[in-house]
């Protein structure tokens, strides 16, 4: 009975104590105390974490050895874990927010630099990069480039070749120091042989056979030492301007006329070029090939040819002839010059059609010669063409170039460059080609009215060939897309794993003729944008096109005389005459 009473009393006491503790726990002062305790533990944990990250482990041990019992340490461990989780979450958010702010700041700076480069180019026909802290790697100093090329396209005072030597660009213009007579004689000997035409890139094995020698001889043929000598004869020719003749047909026709001039030992002088008859071509270059590229002969020879044009006896004696003296067969299917033998007979196959290399066809001589002729005629771009290329590279690659420059880990230099830097930039780095995102594939998709001349395939077929190249060269990401069809541009957007670049020009929808389409663009635009595409294709790392198109045929020739033979060429069809 006593035991039951004692048990009852203990239970009553526990209930009273429990009730008292419960009342204390729900009281406001107790809640404040508990909340303060938890917050204190959190702050202590945060402080310990911060000190630990700075290597203050001894301080942490002191904080946790005093004033906290073992039981409360277990509770605080859980709490600390929760706080750390919150800390990591907040830190992660701060990192994302910080990255976003950094990215936004970078984009603002990229936009500002992009516009500065754009203004630099648009406000002056002769922009100077000296007034910007970050030089645009994708743009050329056109004025300087043309000055250098003009020097390399002009005979020396002794009547020999221009200063073509083993050095490129302006480096050859750097005087020897100290002066060395033996080295100077060696340099003069190299120049006298003219073995290094500066517009040829790559080694001999990276170009069509005898390319360097042929280019040297063509330049010499077109630049006699004395244009007024009785032995010098001329062939004066306008560019083709029949309706429906595209730029490719005009170039192919002029290649045939140049072959006639070489075979008859005449200096070719071109006259009216209808595609340069627009307001973009200023002064004497209007209506002239020289608006886009260096003239095919010297100013003295041009002057002499136009003088003889007024002399009836010169026509009677055959000192001068015109294009009309020759038949269409002579021009389009004439005899390829044989003064260099038959170098096309040793050309190795580098073009693939339907999965097989093209080993031979009956027009190999024409393919070789047109490549040599077009390379010579387009050996140096004019300042106008250089500016066109600058504008297009900036539109296509300017943002990427600005981001690349501003993202560089190199320290920003706002002070003037040193004399040494100026020297190396002027004499060495100035010869570097403008930056483009390499490797890059050029693709010319020809459809429309071309179906009446060749087999036309859909865009998917072109992209299948692109995927083949990418499988072998997985670093390939960029495509320069050249086409007159808007439908092709629209289809390209579905290939999201590729980055496409193309000119911003109105394209045709439907199946109108090329002549109608070009007329809708106007003469200036319909000439400028194809030439930009042509030169971009010539410099690209890889090329996909249709050899049945004269345009692609000539692009192939430019690449094979520009150090791109070993890049190969994937074609979706054969030439219609093969």
C-alpha positions in Angstrom: 0.0 0.0 0.0 2.9 2.3 0.9 4.6 1.4 -2.4 1.6 2.3 -4.4 1.3 5.7 -2.6 5.0 6.4 -3.3 4.6 5.5 -7.0 1.5 7.7 -7.2 3.4 10.6 -5.6 6.3 10.3 -8.0 4.1 10.3 -11.0 2.2 13.3 -9.7 5.5 15.1 -9.2 6.7 14.3 -12.7 3.4 15.6 -14.1 3.8 18.8 -12.1 7.4 19.2 -13.3 6.6 18.3 -16.9 3.7 20.8 -16.8 6.0 23.4 -15.3 8.6 22.8 -18.0 5.9 22.9 -20.7 4.7 26.3 -19.4 8.2 27.6 -19.3 8.9 26.3 -22.9 5.9 28.1 -24.3 6.6 31.3 -22.4 7.9 34.2 -24.5 11.2 34.6 -22.6 12.0 31.0 -23.0 11.4 31.2 -26.7 13.6 34.2 -27.0 16.3 32.3 -25.1 16.0 29.2 -27.3 16.0 31.2 -30.5 19.0 33.2 -29.3 20.8 30.0 -28.4 20.2 28.5 -31.9 21.3 31.7 -33.6 24.4 31.9 -31.5 25.3 28.4 -32.5 24.8 29.2 -36.1 27.0 32.3 -35.9 29.6 30.4 -34.0 29.6 27.7 -36.7 29.8 30.3 -39.5 32.7 32.0 -37.7 34.4 28.7 -37.2 33.9 27.8 -40.9 35.4 31.2 -42.0 38.4 30.8 -39.7 38.9 27.3 -40.8 39.0 28.4 -44.5 41.8 30.8 -43.5 43.7 28.1 -41.6 42.7 29.2 -38.1 42.1 25.6 -36.7 43.5 26.5 -33.2 40.9 29.2 -32.7 38.2 26.7 -33.7 39.3 24.2 -31.1 39.2 26.9 -28.4 35.7 28.0 -29.3 34.3 24.4 -29.1 36.2 23.4 -25.9 34.6 26.0 -23.6 31.0 26.6 -22.6 29.5 23.8 -24.7 28.7 20.4 -23.3 29.1 17.1 -25.1 25.3 16.8 -25.5 24.9 20.3 -26.8 27.8 19.7 -29.2 25.8 16.9 -30.8 22.8 19.2 -31.3 25.1 22.0 -32.5 26.6 19.6 -35.1 23.2 19.0 -36.7 22.5 22.7 -36.5 25.9 23.5 -38.0 25.3 21.1 -40.8 22.0 22.9 -41.5 23.7 26.3 -41.4 26.5 25.0 -43.7 23.8 23.8 -46.1 22.3 27.3 -46.1 25.7 28.8 -46.5 26.5 26.6 -49.5 23.1 27.4 -51.1 23.6 31.1 -50.6 27.2 30.8 -51.8 26.1 29.0 -54.9 23.5 31.7 -55.6 26.1 34.4 -55.0 28.4 32.6 -57.4 25.7 32.3 -60.1 24.7 35.9 -59.6 28.4 37.0 -59.7 29.0 35.0 -62.9 26.0 36.6 -64.4 27.2 40.1 -63.5 30.6 39.3 -64.8 29.1 38.0 -68.1 26.9 41.0 -68.4 29.8 43.3 -67.8 31.8 41.4 -70.4 29.0 41.6 -73.0 28.7 45.4 -72.4 32.4 45.8 -73.0 32.3 43.5 -76.1 29.4 45.5 -77.5 31.3 48.8 -77.0 34.5 47.4 -78.6 32.5 45.9 -81.5 30.9 49.3 -82.2 34.2 51.1 -81.9 35.7 48.8 -84.5 32.6 49.3 -86.7 32.8 53.0 -86.4 36.5 52.9 -87.1 35.8 51.1 -90.4 32.6 53.0 -91.4 33.7 56.5 -90.7 36.8 56.4 -92.9 37.8 54.6 -96.1 41.3 54.5 -94.6 40.9 53.5 -91.0 43.9 53.7 -88.7 44.1 51.1 -85.9 46.5 53.3 -83.9 43.6 55.1 -82.2 42.1 52.0 -80.5 43.7 50.3 -77.5 42.7 46.8 -78.8 43.6 46.3 -82.5 40.9 44.3 -84.4 42.5 40.9 -85.2 39.9 40.2 -88.0 40.5 43.4 -89.9 43.3 44.5 -92.2 44.9 47.9 -92.5 43.8 48.2 -96.1 45.9 51.3 -96.9 49.1 49.6 -95.7 48.3 46.3 -97.4 47.7 48.0 -100.8 50.9 50.1 -100.4 52.9 46.9 -99.8 51.3 45.0 -102.7 51.8 48.0 -105.0 55.5 47.8 -104.2 55.5 44.1 -104.9 53.7 44.7 -108.3 56.1 47.3 -109.6 59.3 46.7 -111.4 62.6 47.9 -109.8 64.3 50.8 -111.5 66.7 48.5 -113.2 63.8 46.9 -115.1 64.0 43.6 -113.2 61.3 41.9 -111.1 59.7 43.6 -108.2 61.5 43.0 -104.8 60.3 39.4 -104.5 62.6 37.6 -102.2 62.5 34.9 -99.6 61.0 37.4 -97.1 57.4 38.2 -97.0 55.6 41.6 -96.7 57.4 44.5 -95.4 60.2 42.5 -93.8 62.1 42.6 -97.2 62.0 46.4 -97.0 63.9 46.4 -93.7 67.5 47.4 -94.6 70.3 45.0 -93.7 72.3 46.1 -90.7 75.1 46.3 -90.8 75.2 46.7 -94.6 76.6 43.6 -96.2 77.5 43.6 -99.8 77.5 39.8 -100.2 74.0 39.5 -98.7 72.8 42.4 -100.8 74.1 40.6 -103.9 72.4 37.4 -102.9 69.1 39.2 -102.4 69.4 40.9 -105.8 70.1 37.5 -107.4 67.0 36.0 -105.8 64.9 39.0 -107.1 66.4 38.7 -110.6 65.1 35.2 -110.8 61.6 36.2 -109.6 61.1 32.7 -108.0 58.8 33.9 -105.2 55.6 35.6 -106.5 54.3 36.9 -103.1 50.6 36.1 -103.9 51.3 32.4 -103.8 50.8 30.7 -100.4 52.1 27.3 -99.3 54.8 25.1 -100.7 55.1 23.8 -104.2 53.5 20.5 -103.1 50.5 22.4 -101.8 49.7 23.9 -105.1 49.1 22.8 -108.7 52.2 21.8 -110.5 54.5 24.7 -111.6 52.2 27.3 -110.0 55.0 29.5 -108.9 56.9 29.4 -112.2 53.7 30.0 -114.2 52.7 33.0 -112.0 56.2 34.4 -112.3 56.1 34.0 -116.1 52.6 35.5 -116.4 53.6 38.6 -114.5 56.7 39.0 -116.6 54.7 38.5 -119.8 52.2 41.1 -118.7 54.8 43.6 -117.6 57.4 44.1 -120.3 60.3 46.4 -119.4 59.5 48.7 -122.3 55.8 48.9 -123.3 56.7 51.1 -126.2 59.1 48.7 -127.8 58.2 47.7 -131.4 58.1 44.1 -130.4 55.4 44.5 -127.8 52.0 43.6 -129.1 48.6 44.0 -127.4 45.2 42.3 -127.1 42.5 44.7 -126.0 39.4 43.1 -124.6 36.2 44.2 -122.8 34.8 41.8 -120.2 31.8 39.7 -121.4 28.5 41.5 -120.7 25.9 39.4 -122.4 22.7 39.0 -120.5 22.9 36.0 -118.2 26.6 36.0 -117.9 27.6 35.7 -114.2 30.9 36.6 -112.7 32.1 33.0 -113.1 31.4 33.0 -116.8 33.2 36.4 -117.2 36.3 35.0 -115.4 36.3 31.9 -117.5 36.0 33.9 -120.7 38.8 36.2 -119.7 41.0 33.2 -118.8 40.4 32.0 -122.4 41.4 35.5 -123.7 44.6 35.5 -121.6 45.5 32.0 -123.1 45.2 33.6 -126.6 47.4 36.5 -125.5 50.1 34.2 -124.1 50.0 31.9 -127.2 50.3 35.0 -129.5 52.8 36.8 -127.2 50.5 39.7 -126.7 50.0 41.8 -123.5 46.4 41.5 -122.4 44.8 44.8 -121.6 41.2 44.7 -120.2 38.9 47.6 -120.8 35.2 48.0 -119.8 34.0 45.9 -116.9 30.3 46.3 -116.6 30.1 45.0 -113.0 32.4 47.9 -111.8 30.1 50.5 -113.4 28.5 51.7 -110.2 29.0 54.4 -107.6 31.1 52.3 -105.3 33.9 52.3 -107.8 35.4 55.8 -107.8 37.4 57.8 -110.3 39.5 55.9 -112.9 38.6 52.6 -111.3 34.9 52.9 -112.3 34.0 50.4 -115.0 37.4 48.8 -114.6 38.7 45.5 -113.2 41.1 47.6 -111.1 38.2 48.6 -108.9 38.3 45.1 -107.4 41.8 43.8 -108.1 45.2 45.1 -109.3 45.3 45.7 -113.0 46.4 42.9 -115.3 49.3 45.0 -116.6 51.2 48.1 -115.9 49.8 51.6 -116.3 52.4 52.3 -119.0 51.3 49.3 -121.0 47.6 50.3 -120.7 48.4 53.8 -121.8 50.3 52.4 -124.8 47.5 50.1 -125.8 44.9 52.9 -125.7 47.2 55.0 -127.9 47.6 52.2 -130.4 43.8 51.8 -130.4 43.6 55.1 -132.2 46.3 54.1 -134.8 44.8 52.4 -137.9 48.2 51.1 -139.0 48.6 49.3 -135.7 45.4 47.4 -136.4 46.4 46.7 -140.0 49.9 45.5 -138.9 48.5 43.3 -136.1 50.3 45.3 -133.4 46.9 45.4 -131.5 43.9 43.1 -131.7 40.6 43.1 -129.9 38.4 40.3 -128.6 36.2 40.5 -131.7 39.1 39.2 -133.8 38.6 35.8 -132.2 35.8 33.3 -132.4 33.8 32.0 -129.4 35.5 28.6 -129.9 38.9 30.3 -129.6 37.9 32.0 -126.4 36.0 29.2 -124.6 37.6 26.1 -126.0 40.9 27.4 -127.3 44.3 25.8 -126.9 45.8 25.8 -123.4 49.3 27.4 -123.5 52.0 24.8 -123.8 55.1 26.8 -123.0 55.3 25.0 -119.6 54.7 21.6 -121.1 51.8 19.5 -119.8 51.9 19.9 -116.0 48.3 18.9 -115.7 49.3 15.4 -116.7 51.0 14.9 -113.3 48.1 16.3 -111.2 47.2 13.9 -108.4 43.5 13.5 -107.5 42.3 15.5 -104.5 38.6 15.9 -105.5 36.0 13.4 -104.4 32.7 12.8 -106.1 30.2 10.2 -104.9 32.8 8.7 -102.5 35.5 8.3 -105.1 38.5 10.4 -106.0 38.4 12.0 -109.5 41.6 10.6 -111.1 41.2 12.0 -114.6 38.9 13.7 -117.1 39.4 15.0 -120.6 39.6 18.7 -119.6 42.4 18.5 -117.1 44.4 21.1 -119.1 41.5 23.6 -118.9 41.1 23.0 -115.2 44.8 23.7 -114.6 44.9 26.7 -116.9 41.8 28.5 -115.6 43.2 28.1 -112.1 46.4 29.8 -113.1 44.7 32.6 -115.1 42.2 33.4 -112.3 44.9 33.4 -109.7 46.9 35.9 -111.7 44.0 38.2 -112.4 43.0 38.2 -108.7 46.5 38.2 -107.3 46.1 41.4 -105.2 42.8 42.8 -104.1 42.2 46.6 -104.4 41.6 48.8 -101.4 37.9 48.7 -102.2 37.8 44.9 -102.1 39.9 44.9 -98.9 37.4 47.2 -97.2 34.5 44.9 -98.4 36.2 42.0 -96.8 36.8 43.9 -93.6 33.1 44.9 -93.4 32.0 41.3 -94.0 34.4 39.8 -91.6 33.4 42.3 -88.9 29.7 41.5 -89.5 30.3 37.8 -89.3 33.2 37.5 -86.8 33.5 40.9 -85.1 31.6 40.0 -81.9 33.5 36.8 -81.4 36.8 38.7 -82.1 35.9 41.4 -79.5 35.0 38.8 -76.9 38.2 36.9 -77.6 40.3 40.1 -77.2 38.6 41.2 -74.0 38.7 37.6 -72.5 42.4 37.4 -73.0 44.3 36.9 -69.7 47.0 39.3 -71.0 47.1 42.6 -69.0 45.3 45.5 -70.6 47.8 48.0 -72.0 46.6 51.5 -72.4 49.9 53.2 -72.8 51.6 53.7 -76.1 53.5 50.8 -77.6 57.2 50.6 -77.4 59.5 51.1 -80.4 60.3 47.4 -80.5 56.7 46.5 -80.6 56.1 49.0 -83.4 58.9 47.5 -85.4 57.8 43.9 -85.0 54.2 44.8 -85.8 55.2 46.7 -88.9 57.8 44.4 -90.4 56.8 41.0 -89.1 53.2 40.7 -87.8 51.8 42.9 -90.5 52.0 40.0 -92.9 49.6 37.9 -90.8 46.3 37.2 -92.5 43.2 38.6 -90.6 41.7 36.3 -88.0 38.7 34.0 -88.7 37.4 31.2 -86.5 39.4 28.3 -87.8 39.0 25.6 -88.9 36.2 26.8 -91.2 34.4 25.1 -94.0 33.1 27.0 -97.0 30.0 25.6 -98.7 28.6 26.9 -101.9 25.0 25.6 -102.5 23.9 26.2 -106.1 20.3 25.6 -107.0 17.7 27.6 -108.8 18.0 27.9 -112.6 21.2 25.9 -112.5 19.1 22.8 -112.8 19.1 23.2 -116.5 22.9 22.8 -116.7 23.8 20.3 -113.9 22.4 17.8 -111.4 21.0 19.8 -108.5 20.9 18.2 -105.0 19.2 19.3 -101.8 20.9 20.9 -98.9 20.9 17.7 -96.8 23.3 16.2 -99.3 25.8 19.0 -98.8 25.5 18.7 -95.0 26.1 14.9 -95.2 29.5 15.8 -96.8 30.1 18.3 -94.1 29.5 15.7 -91.4 32.0 13.5 -93.2 34.7 16.2 -92.9 33.8 16.8 -89.3 34.1 13.1 -88.5 37.7 13.3 -89.6 38.3 16.8 -88.2 36.1 16.9 -85.0 37.4 20.4 -84.1 35.4 21.8 -87.2 32.4 23.8 -86.1 32.0 26.8 -88.5 30.6 26.9 -92.0 30.7 29.9 -94.4 27.5 29.4 -96.3 27.2 30.8 -99.8 23.9 30.5 -101.6 21.4 32.6 -103.5 18.4 30.6 -102.0 16.6 31.7 -98.9 15.3 28.2 -98.4 18.9 27.0 -97.8 19.5 29.7 -95.2 16.2 28.6 -93.4 17.2 24.9 -93.5 20.6 25.7 -92.0 19.0 26.8 -88.8 18.0 23.2 -88.0 21.6 22.1 -87.8 22.2 23.6 -84.4 25.5 21.8 -83.8 27.0 23.9 -86.6 27.7 27.6 -86.5 26.8 29.2 -89.9 28.1 32.5 -91.2 26.8 34.2 -94.4 26.4 37.6 -96.0 23.4 39.7 -95.1 21.8 40.0 -98.5 18.3 39.5 -99.9 18.0 36.0 -101.3 15.6 34.6 -103.8 12.5 32.5 -103.0 11.3 30.4 -105.8 13.0 29.6 -109.1 13.8 32.9 -110.8 16.7 33.1 -113.2 20.1 34.3 -111.9 19.9 37.4 -114.2 16.5 38.4 -112.7 17.8 37.9 -109.2 20.9 39.9 -109.8 18.9 42.7 -111.4 16.7 42.9 -108.3 19.8 43.4 -106.1 21.4 46.1 -108.2 24.8 46.0 -109.9 26.8 47.0 -106.9 25.4 44.5 -104.4 25.1 41.7 -107.0 28.8 42.1 -107.7 30.2 42.8 -104.2 28.7 39.9 -102.2 29.6 37.1 -104.6 33.2 38.3 -104.7 33.3 38.4 -100.9 32.0 34.8 -100.9 34.5 33.8 -103.5 37.5 35.1 -101.5 36.2 33.7 -98.3 35.9 30.3 -100.0 39.4 30.5 -101.4 40.8 31.1 -97.8 38.7 28.5 -96.0 40.2 25.3 -94.6 37.7 23.1 -96.4 35.3 23.4 -99.4 32.1 21.7 -100.5 30.5 22.7 -103.8 29.3 21.5 -107.1 31.9 21.2 -109.9 29.1 21.5 -112.4 28.9 25.1 -111.4 31.5 27.4 -113.1 31.7 29.4 -109.9 32.7 26.3 -107.8 35.1 25.2 -110.6 36.9 28.6 -110.3 36.9 28.5 -106.5 38.5 25.1 -106.7 41.2 26.6 -109.0 41.9 29.5 -106.6 42.3 27.1 -103.7 44.6 24.8 -105.7 46.9 27.8 -106.5 46.6 29.1 -102.9 48.2 26.3 -100.9 44.9 24.4 -100.4 45.5 21.3 -102.6 45.9 19.0 -99.7 42.6 20.2 -98.1 40.7 18.3 -100.8 37.4 19.2 -102.4 34.1 17.4 -101.9 31.7 17.9 -104.8 28.1 16.9 -105.0 28.3 16.4 -108.8 30.5 16.3 -111.8 31.2 19.1 -114.4 28.7 18.8 -117.2 31.4 18.4 -119.8 33.4 15.7 -118.1 
